[in-house]
């Protein structure tokens, strides 16, 4: 009995190792080579219902309808990206124009801070005073060197972006061309892929697809609920602070918070720093407190909401969030719970056997 159990453990370990190796190889090599084509295939699948509806109701040529739908989708995507870019450029320009007026108050504020710190240091015992003066000198040196460091990093990022521009442009052009071609031949491509799956697994693949889609819907609804809670928190805080366009601004920050690499701190913390530079200490503290509250609430409700909707224990969800963060940063906090959800689904349906309930 022990020997059979050992054999099962070895087989399971080898299976998990092969699965992890295949996943790593796919993400490391296959995905970068095929990313524009996979994205184009998903895009074609998204617009396929519209193509079929047009062909059925207008008895039109499928190729023509596919080209028109692909063109409408790409133009809409380009329009949204252009609008967001123009809006961001306009806001950045307004910020730069207002910067000189805001910076005029910095010398006076710095002088008052220096006076307050100097008075405090003179009030402490002699042995502590030398330590504080040393720390103050180190802080001054760091602040003086900060503009040079930031400018170097900014130039480095701009250089990296410029060097990557040809690759990005080539990716976009390849994706656009692939959208048109995969849209025209979507049925053939899908049928070809299905023929590569053994008949025994083909029916199971349909069930897996339906279950995975339902799981993804629950996952998206979970994060939509988290976004709604974040939006309500920010709206209340902005209304209390009498900030104009409170609801619109809260909605924008809630969307930013949902993105993998960003969060509310991306907006609230620089905003608080800016208010502090302008001398609005009360509003700066209020924005910092708002960020702290939103972050704490987000960290508390995310395991509960995600876990309850998709059938995961809050402990497992929290473990997945932490492991994902350690493995891949903020993006891992999104992908790790999703991966655990899909594995649990496949295990519950009997497609794979990773653990016993």
ABEGO torsion letter per residue (X at the ends): XAAAAAAAAAAAAAAAAAAAAAAAAAAAAAAAAAAAAAAAAAAAAAAAAAAAAAAAAAGBBAAAAAAAAAAAAAAAAAAAAAAAAAAAAAAAAAAAAAAAAAAAAAAAAAAAAAAAAAAAAAABBAAAAAAAAAAAAAAAAAAAAAAAAAAAAAAAAAAAAAAAAAAAAAAAAAAAAAAAAAAAAAAAAAAAAAAABBAAAAAAAAAAAAAAAAAAAAAAAAAAAAAAAAAAAAAAAAAAAGBBGAAAAAAAAAAAAABAABEAAAAAAAAAAAAAAAGBAAAAAAAAAAAAAAAAAAAAAAAAAAAAAAGBBAAAAAAAAAAAAAAAEAAAAAAAAAAAAAAAAAAAAGABBABBX
